[in-house]
Amino acid sequence: LREERRRAVVLEGQLESMEADAYATLHSQELKLATSLSRLAALPGSTLRLLLSVTLPAVTQPELLTALDSSGQKQPEPGAEGEAGEPTEQGRKG
């Protein structure tokens, strides 16, 4: 009986480990998909960040910014966009 309990504990630990690995993999794939889609989107940076933070609530802001930076999505300087996400005169580059 003790041996069965020990095996059950070991199996439970392995199952928890597999679940954690699966969650981490799905989280990574979700973030990769979001950054790939962001490359295709013609949205201002602030709008894109807002949309991604709403659709991916489990992703932290630093993870999101890192993913956007790695995908080549340029992040505007603070104050470079107006309220509607449009670049202000100051934020436009000629």
N, CA, C and O atoms as CSV, one atom per row, in Angstrom:
chain,resi,resn,atom,element,x,y,z
A,1,LEU,N,N,0.826,-1.197,0.000
A,1,LEU,CA,C,0.000,0.000,0.000
A,1,LEU,C,C,0.869,1.261,0.000
A,1,LEU,O,O,0.562,2.230,-0.694
A,2,ARG,N,N,1.943,1.246,0.771
A,2,ARG,CA,C,2.859,2.399,0.790
A,2,ARG,C,C,3.494,2.619,-0.577
A,2,ARG,O,O,3.656,3.752,-1.032
A,3,GLU,N,N,3.844,1.524,-1.212
A,3,GLU,CA,C,4.464,1.622,-2.542
A,3,GLU,C,C,3.493,2.261,-3.539
A,3,GLU,O,O,3.900,3.075,-4.368
A,4,GLU,N,N,2.223,1.895,-3.460
A,4,GLU,CA,C,1.220,2.484,-4.348
A,4,GLU,C,C,1.070,3.978,-4.091
A,4,GLU,O,O,0.956,4.762,-5.033
A,5,ARG,N,N,1.070,4.369,-2.842
A,5,ARG,CA,C,0.970,5.791,-2.499
A,5,ARG,C,C,2.182,6.559,-3.006
A,5,ARG,O,O,2.050,7.663,-3.536
A,6,ARG,N,N,3.355,5.973,-2.843
A,6,ARG,CA,C,4.576,6.623,-3.310
A,6,ARG,C,C,4.526,6.792,-4.826
A,6,ARG,O,O,4.876,7.848,-5.354
A,7,ARG,N,N,4.091,5.751,-5.514
A,7,ARG,CA,C,3.979,5.831,-6.977
A,7,ARG,C,C,2.951,6.888,-7.389
A,7,ARG,O,O,3.163,7.624,-8.353
A,8,ALA,N,N,1.854,6.958,-6.663
A,8,ALA,CA,C,0.822,7.949,-6.971
A,8,ALA,C,C,1.368,9.361,-6.798
A,8,ALA,O,O,1.077,10.247,-7.601
A,9,VAL,N,N,2.160,9.568,-5.750
A,9,VAL,CA,C,2.755,10.885,-5.519
A,9,VAL,C,C,3.732,11.223,-6.638
A,9,VAL,O,O,3.754,12.351,-7.130
A,10,VAL,N,N,4.538,10.248,-7.036
A,10,VAL,CA,C,5.498,10.469,-8.123
A,10,VAL,C,C,4.762,10.785,-9.421
A,10,VAL,O,O,5.127,11.718,-10.136
A,11,LEU,N,N,3.727,10.006,-9.722
A,11,LEU,CA,C,2.955,10.243,-10.945
A,11,LEU,C,C,2.264,11.602,-10.912
A,11,LEU,O,O,2.197,12.290,-11.931
A,12,GLU,N,N,1.754,11.987,-9.755
A,12,GLU,CA,C,1.111,13.293,-9.632
A,12,GLU,C,C,2.116,14.416,-9.880
A,12,GLU,O,O,1.795,15.407,-10.536
A,13,GLY,N,N,3.316,14.262,-9.362
A,13,GLY,CA,C,4.367,15.256,-9.597
A,13,GLY,C,C,4.731,15.353,-11.067
A,13,GLY,O,O,4.925,16.446,-11.600
A,14,GLN,N,N,4.822,14.194,-11.721
A,14,GLN,CA,C,5.133,14.189,-13.150
A,14,GLN,C,C,4.013,14.841,-13.956
A,14,GLN,O,O,4.270,15.581,-14.905
A,15,LEU,N,N,2.774,14.560,-13.571
A,15,LEU,CA,C,1.631,15.157,-14.261
A,15,LEU,C,C,1.637,16.673,-14.103
A,15,LEU,O,O,1.404,17.397,-15.072
A,16,GLU,N,N,1.898,17.156,-12.899
A,16,GLU,CA,C,1.964,18.600,-12.672
A,16,GLU,C,C,3.075,19.235,-13.499
A,16,GLU,O,O,2.912,20.329,-14.038
A,17,SER,N,N,4.198,18.544,-13.593
A,17,SER,CA,C,5.318,19.050,-14.393
A,17,SER,C,C,4.939,19.123,-15.870
A,17,SER,O,O,5.257,20.097,-16.553
A,18,MET,N,N,4.256,18.081,-16.359
A,18,MET,CA,C,3.830,18.068,-17.761
A,18,MET,C,C,2.816,19.178,-18.029
A,18,MET,O,O,2.864,19.825,-19.076
A,19,GLU,N,N,1.901,19.399,-17.087
A,19,GLU,CA,C,0.913,20.468,-17.246
A,19,GLU,C,C,1.586,21.835,-17.283
A,19,GLU,O,O,1.213,22.698,-18.078
A,20,ALA,N,N,2.575,22.026,-16.424
A,20,ALA,CA,C,3.298,23.304,-16.403
A,20,ALA,C,C,4.055,23.512,-17.711
A,20,ALA,O,O,4.072,24.618,-18.252
A,21,ASP,N,N,4.680,22.453,-18.217
A,21,ASP,CA,C,5.393,22.549,-19.494
A,21,ASP,C,C,4.431,22.874,-20.636
A,21,ASP,O,O,4.736,23.702,-21.495
A,22,ALA,N,N,3.269,22.219,-20.640
A,22,ALA,CA,C,2.275,22.470,-21.689
A,22,ALA,C,C,1.778,23.911,-21.616
A,22,ALA,O,O,1.612,24.564,-22.646
A,23,TYR,N,N,1.541,24.407,-20.407
A,23,TYR,CA,C,1.092,25.789,-20.243
A,23,TYR,C,C,2.152,26.759,-20.760
A,23,TYR,O,O,1.830,27.714,-21.467
A,24,ALA,N,N,3.411,26.516,-20.408
A,24,ALA,CA,C,4.490,27.403,-20.852
A,24,ALA,C,C,4.611,27.387,-22.375
A,24,ALA,O,O,4.834,28.426,-22.995
A,25,THR,N,N,4.466,26.216,-22.968
A,25,THR,CA,C,4.541,26.099,-24.427
A,25,THR,C,C,3.396,26.858,-25.092
A,25,THR,O,O,3.615,27.596,-26.053
A,26,LEU,N,N,2.185,26.680,-24.589
A,26,LEU,CA,C,1.034,27.389,-25.155
A,26,LEU,C,C,1.166,28.896,-24.986
A,26,LEU,O,O,0.827,29.659,-25.891
A,27,HIS,N,N,1.655,29.320,-23.835
A,27,HIS,CA,C,1.857,30.750,-23.582
A,27,HIS,C,C,2.854,31.318,-24.593
A,27,HIS,O,O,2.639,32.395,-25.150
A,28,SER,N,N,3.932,30.593,-24.822
A,28,SER,CA,C,4.954,31.038,-25.768
A,28,SER,C,C,4.392,31.091,-27.191
A,28,SER,O,O,4.643,32.045,-27.928
A,29,GLN,N,N,3.634,30.064,-27.570
A,29,GLN,CA,C,3.053,30.031,-28.909
A,29,GLN,C,C,2.040,31.157,-29.095
A,29,GLN,O,O,1.964,31.761,-30.165
A,30,GLU,N,N,1.262,31.435,-28.051
A,30,GLU,CA,C,0.281,32.516,-28.111
A,30,GLU,C,C,0.982,33.856,-28.327
A,30,GLU,O,O,0.534,34.681,-29.123
A,31,LEU,N,N,2.073,34.060,-27.618
A,31,LEU,CA,C,2.824,35.303,-27.750
A,31,LEU,C,C,3.475,35.402,-29.132
A,31,LEU,O,O,3.500,36.479,-29.727
A,32,LYS,N,N,4.002,34.287,-29.645
A,32,LYS,CA,C,4.598,34.288,-30.984
A,32,LYS,C,C,3.547,34.605,-32.046
A,32,LYS,O,O,3.811,35.369,-32.974
A,33,LEU,N,N,2.364,34.022,-31.910
A,33,LEU,CA,C,1.284,34.295,-32.859
A,33,LEU,C,C,0.899,35.767,-32.817
A,33,LEU,O,O,0.715,36.398,-33.858
A,34,ALA,N,N,0.780,36.302,-31.628
A,34,ALA,CA,C,0.405,37.712,-31.493
A,34,ALA,C,C,1.449,38.624,-32.122
A,34,ALA,O,O,1.094,39.598,-32.786
A,35,THR,N,N,2.725,38.325,-31.926
A,35,THR,CA,C,3.753,39.182,-32.513
A,35,THR,C,C,3.799,39.018,-34.031
A,35,THR,O,O,4.059,39.983,-34.749
A,36,SER,N,N,3.549,37.808,-34.521
A,36,SER,CA,C,3.505,37.614,-35.974
A,36,SER,C,C,2.353,38.398,-36.585
A,36,SER,O,O,2.507,39.033,-37.629
A,37,LEU,N,N,1.204,38.350,-35.933
A,37,LEU,CA,C,0.061,39.117,-36.425
A,37,LEU,C,C,0.316,40.614,-36.336
A,37,LEU,O,O,-0.173,41.382,-37.164
A,38,SER,N,N,1.080,41.025,-35.334
A,38,SER,CA,C,1.362,42.455,-35.190
A,38,SER,C,C,2.211,42.972,-36.344
A,38,SER,O,O,2.116,44.142,-36.715
A,39,ARG,N,N,3.039,42.101,-36.909
A,39,ARG,CA,C,3.836,42.511,-38.076
A,39,ARG,C,C,2.932,42.815,-39.262
A,39,ARG,O,O,3.228,43.692,-40.074
A,40,LEU,N,N,1.835,42.085,-39.352
A,40,LEU,CA,C,0.913,42.271,-40.472
A,40,LEU,C,C,-0.044,43.439,-40.254
A,40,LEU,O,O,-0.626,43.956,-41.207
A,41,ALA,N,N,-0.202,43.842,-39.026
A,41,ALA,CA,C,-1.152,44.912,-38.700
A,41,ALA,C,C,-0.547,46.273,-38.993
A,41,ALA,O,O,0.633,46.517,-38.737
A,42,ALA,N,N,-1.363,47.136,-39.524
A,42,ALA,CA,C,-0.915,48.508,-39.779
A,42,ALA,C,C,-1.535,49.407,-38.714
A,42,ALA,O,O,-2.272,50.343,-39.023
A,43,LEU,N,N,-1.222,49.105,-37.461
A,43,LEU,CA,C,-1.772,49.865,-36.340
A,43,LEU,C,C,-0.681,50.683,-35.674
A,43,LEU,O,O,0.481,50.274,-35.657
A,44,PRO,N,N,-1.040,51.821,-35.130
A,44,PRO,CA,C,-0.066,52.578,-34.338
A,44,PRO,C,C,0.363,51.742,-33.133
A,44,PRO,O,O,-0.403,50.913,-32.641
A,45,GLY,N,N,1.566,51.962,-32.671
A,45,GLY,CA,C,2.125,51.175,-31.579
A,45,GLY,C,C,1.276,51.146,-30.329
A,45,GLY,O,O,1.101,50.085,-29.730
A,46,SER,N,N,0.741,52.291,-29.919
A,46,SER,CA,C,-0.056,52.323,-28.684
A,46,SER,C,C,-1.347,51.525,-28.839
A,46,SER,O,O,-1.772,50.854,-27.899
A,47,THR,N,N,-1.970,51.589,-30.004
A,47,THR,CA,C,-3.193,50.832,-30.250
A,47,THR,C,C,-2.893,49.344,-30.258
A,47,THR,O,O,-3.645,48.551,-29.691
A,48,LEU,N,N,-1.804,48.964,-30.894
A,48,LEU,CA,C,-1.413,47.563,-30.951
A,48,LEU,C,C,-1.124,47.022,-29.554
A,48,LEU,O,O,-1.564,45.925,-29.210
A,49,ARG,N,N,-0.386,47.787,-28.749
A,49,ARG,CA,C,-0.092,47.344,-27.381
A,49,ARG,C,C,-1.381,47.170,-26.581
A,49,ARG,O,O,-1.528,46.203,-25.835
A,50,LEU,N,N,-2.310,48.105,-26.739
A,50,LEU,CA,C,-3.581,48.028,-26.021
A,50,LEU,C,C,-4.365,46.784,-26.444
A,50,LEU,O,O,-4.865,46.048,-25.594
A,51,LEU,N,N,-4.472,46.551,-27.746
A,51,LEU,CA,C,-5.191,45.376,-28.237
A,51,LEU,C,C,-4.563,44.085,-27.734
A,51,LEU,O,O,-5.269,43.182,-27.286
A,52,LEU,N,N,-3.242,43.994,-27.807
A,52,LEU,CA,C,-2.573,42.777,-27.362
A,52,LEU,C,C,-2.707,42.578,-25.858
A,52,LEU,O,O,-2.850,41.445,-25.397
A,53,SER,N,N,-2.663,43.649,-25.096
A,53,SER,CA,C,-2.799,43.490,-23.645
A,53,SER,C,C,-4.210,43.048,-23.266
A,53,SER,O,O,-4.392,42.361,-22.261
A,54,VAL,N,N,-5.214,43.435,-24.061
A,54,VAL,CA,C,-6.590,42.999,-23.797
A,54,VAL,C,C,-6.788,41.554,-24.228
A,54,VAL,O,O,-7.427,40.776,-23.520
A,55,THR,N,N,-6.246,41.192,-25.380
A,55,THR,CA,C,-6.449,39.834,-25.890
A,55,THR,C,C,-5.525,38.813,-25.251
A,55,THR,O,O,-5.812,37.616,-25.280
A,56,LEU,N,N,-4.424,39.265,-24.676
A,56,LEU,CA,C,-3.482,38.360,-24.010
A,56,LEU,C,C,-3.268,38.816,-22.564
A,56,LEU,O,O,-2.182,39.285,-22.223
A,57,PRO,N,N,-4.285,38.685,-21.716
A,57,PRO,CA,C,-4.159,39.218,-20.357
A,57,PRO,C,C,-3.089,38.530,-19.516
A,57,PRO,O,O,-2.612,39.110,-18.541
A,58,ALA,N,N,-2.706,37.316,-19.869
A,58,ALA,CA,C,-1.697,36.603,-19.077
A,58,ALA,C,C,-0.283,37.086,-19.371
A,58,ALA,O,O,0.647,36.780,-18.624
A,59,VAL,N,N,-0.116,37.839,-20.455
A,59,VAL,CA,C,1.211,38.316,-20.842
A,59,VAL,C,C,1.518,39.606,-20.089
A,59,VAL,O,O,0.711,40.536,-20.071
A,60,THR,N,N,2.686,39.650,-19.472
A,60,THR,CA,C,3.075,40.861,-18.747
A,60,THR,C,C,3.506,41.937,-19.733
A,60,THR,O,O,3.878,41.641,-20.868
A,61,GLN,N,N,3.451,43.180,-19.291
A,61,GLN,CA,C,3.844,44.306,-20.145
A,61,GLN,C,C,5.287,44.153,-20.640
A,61,GLN,O,O,5.534,44.369,-21.827
A,62,PRO,N,N,6.257,43.786,-19.778
A,62,PRO,CA,C,7.628,43.606,-20.281
A,62,PRO,C,C,7.731,42.506,-21.341
A,62,PRO,O,O,8.467,42.657,-22.316
A,63,GLU,N,N,6.991,41.390,-21.157
A,63,GLU,CA,C,7.001,40.325,-22.163
A,63,GLU,C,C,6.445,40.840,-23.485
A,63,GLU,O,O,6.984,40.556,-24.555
A,64,LEU,N,N,5.370,41.596,-23.393
A,64,LEU,CA,C,4.728,42.135,-24.587
A,64,LEU,C,C,5.664,43.081,-25.328
A,64,LEU,O,O,5.800,42.991,-26.548
A,65,LEU,N,N,6.305,43.980,-24.602
A,65,LEU,CA,C,7.229,44.927,-25.230
A,65,LEU,C,C,8.423,44.205,-25.842
A,65,LEU,O,O,8.873,44.561,-26.931
A,66,THR,N,N,8.938,43.192,-25.148
A,66,THR,CA,C,10.055,42.413,-25.680
A,66,THR,C,C,9.648,41.701,-26.962
A,66,THR,O,O,10.396,41.692,-27.940
A,67,ALA,N,N,8.460,41.104,-26.955
A,67,ALA,CA,C,7.978,40.395,-28.138
A,67,ALA,C,C,7.775,41.351,-29.303
A,67,ALA,O,O,8.133,41.031,-30.436
A,68,LEU,N,N,7.204,42.519,-29.038
A,68,LEU,CA,C,7.004,43.500,-30.106
A,68,LEU,C,C,8.337,44.009,-30.634
A,68,LEU,O,O,8.496,44.197,-31.841
A,69,ASP,N,N,9.297,44.234,-29.741
A,69,ASP,CA,C,10.622,44.681,-30.173
A,69,ASP,C,C,11.299,43.617,-31.028
A,69,ASP,O,O,11.925,43.937,-32.038
A,70,SER,N,N,11.175,42.350,-30.627
A,70,SER,CA,C,11.827,41.281,-31.381
A,70,SER,C,C,11.168,41.058,-32.733
A,70,SER,O,O,11.799,40.541,-33.655
A,71,SER,N,N,9.890,41.447,-32.858
A,71,SER,CA,C,9.198,41.268,-34.137
A,71,SER,C,C,9.459,42.420,-35.094
A,71,SER,O,O,9.020,42.394,-36.244
A,72,GLY,N,N,10.177,43.430,-34.615
A,72,GLY,CA,C,10.476,44.562,-35.478
A,72,GLY,C,C,9.452,45.667,-35.383
A,72,GLY,O,O,9.548,46.657,-36.109
A,73,GLN,N,N,8.466,45.525,-34.502
A,73,GLN,CA,C,7.448,46.561,-34.314
A,73,GLN,C,C,8.081,47.690,-33.525
A,73,GLN,O,O,8.459,47.511,-32.367
A,74,LYS,N,N,8.198,48.843,-34.144
A,74,LYS,CA,C,8.814,49.994,-33.486
A,74,LYS,C,C,7.856,50.580,-32.465
A,74,LYS,O,O,6.678,50.788,-32.756
A,75,GLN,N,N,8.360,50.842,-31.279
A,75,GLN,CA,C,7.556,51.456,-30.231
A,75,GLN,C,C,7.820,52.951,-30.236
A,75,GLN,O,O,8.975,53.372,-30.168
A,76,PRO,N,N,6.774,53.759,-30.314
A,76,PRO,CA,C,6.969,55.205,-30.348
A,76,PRO,C,C,7.427,55.718,-28.990
A,76,PRO,O,O,7.224,55.084,-27.955
A,77,GLU,N,N,8.048,56.878,-29.034
A,77,GLU,CA,C,8.426,57.526,-27.789
A,77,GLU,C,C,7.163,58.031,-27.123
A,77,GLU,O,O,6.195,58.362,-27.808
A,78,PRO,N,N,7.152,58.097,-25.784
A,78,PRO,CA,C,5.962,58.619,-25.111
A,78,PRO,C,C,5.634,60.024,-25.606
A,78,PRO,O,O,6.520,60.867,-25.742
A,79,GLY,N,N,4.367,60.265,-25.871
A,79,GLY,CA,C,3.935,61.574,-26.347
A,79,GLY,C,C,4.059,61.742,-27.848
A,79,GLY,O,O,3.755,62.815,-28.369
A,80,ALA,N,N,4.497,60.712,-28.558
A,80,ALA,CA,C,4.664,60.826,-29.999
A,80,ALA,C,C,3.371,60.521,-30.741
A,80,ALA,O,O,3.297,60.703,-31.957
A,81,GLU,N,N,2.340,60.053,-30.016
A,81,GLU,CA,C,1.069,59.765,-30.652
A,81,GLU,C,C,-0.029,60.541,-29.962
A,81,GLU,O,O,0.033,60.789,-28.758
A,82,GLY,N,N,-1.033,60.922,-30.726
A,82,GLY,CA,C,-2.182,61.623,-30.171
A,82,GLY,C,C,-3.136,60.644,-29.513
A,82,GLY,O,O,-2.830,59.458,-29.386
A,83,GLU,N,N,-4.304,61.143,-29.090
A,83,GLU,CA,C,-5.278,60.307,-28.401
A,83,GLU,C,C,-5.775,59.165,-29.264
A,83,GLU,O,O,-5.961,58.059,-28.756
A,84,ALA,N,N,-5.994,59.388,-30.534
A,84,ALA,CA,C,-6.525,58.355,-31.418
A,84,ALA,C,C,-5.435,57.425,-31.913
A,84,ALA,O,O,-5.697,56.577,-32.766
A,85,GLY,N,N,-4.219,57.558,-31.401
A,85,GLY,CA,C,-3.139,56.704,-31.847
A,85,GLY,C,C,-2.443,57.227,-33.073
A,85,GLY,O,O,-1.503,56.603,-33.565
A,86,GLU,N,N,-2.885,58.364,-33.581
A,86,GLU,CA,C,-2.257,58.961,-34.747
A,86,GLU,C,C,-1.010,59.712,-34.315
A,86,GLU,O,O,-1.011,60.351,-33.264
A,87,PRO,N,N,0.040,59.648,-35.096
A,87,PRO,CA,C,1.233,60.416,-34.735
A,87,PRO,C,C,0.916,61.905,-34.711
A,87,PRO,O,O,0.218,62.416,-35.587
A,88,THR,N,N,1.428,62.586,-33.714
A,88,THR,CA,C,1.277,64.031,-33.657
A,88,THR,C,C,2.313,64.640,-34.586
A,88,THR,O,O,3.197,63.941,-35.081
A,89,GLU,N,N,2.208,65.917,-34.818
A,89,GLU,CA,C,3.187,66.582,-35.684
A,89,GLU,C,C,4.598,66.339,-35.175
A,89,GLU,O,O,5.528,66.139,-35.957
A,90,GLN,N,N,4.749,66.360,-33.840
A,90,GLN,CA,C,6.056,66.138,-33.247
A,90,GLN,C,C,6.540,64.716,-33.485
A,90,GLN,O,O,7.736,64.493,-33.676
A,91,GLY,N,N,5.605,63.731,-33.475
A,91,GLY,CA,C,5.978,62.336,-33.591
A,91,GLY,C,C,6.195,61.863,-35.011
A,91,GLY,O,O,6.681,60.751,-35.214
A,92,ARG,N,N,5.850,62.673,-36.004
A,92,ARG,CA,C,6.015,62.260,-37.400
A,92,ARG,C,C,7.442,62.458,-37.845
A,92,ARG,O,O,8.113,63.419,-37.466
A,93,LYS,N,N,7.885,61.529,-38.652
A,93,LYS,CA,C,9.241,61.649,-39.203
A,93,LYS,C,C,9.109,61.852,-40.697
A,93,LYS,O,O,8.341,61.168,-41.374
A,94,GLY,N,N,9.860,62.786,-41.183
A,94,GLY,CA,C,9.708,63.231,-42.530
A,94,GLY,C,C,10.262,62.440,-43.591
A,94,GLY,O,O,10.143,62.804,-44.760
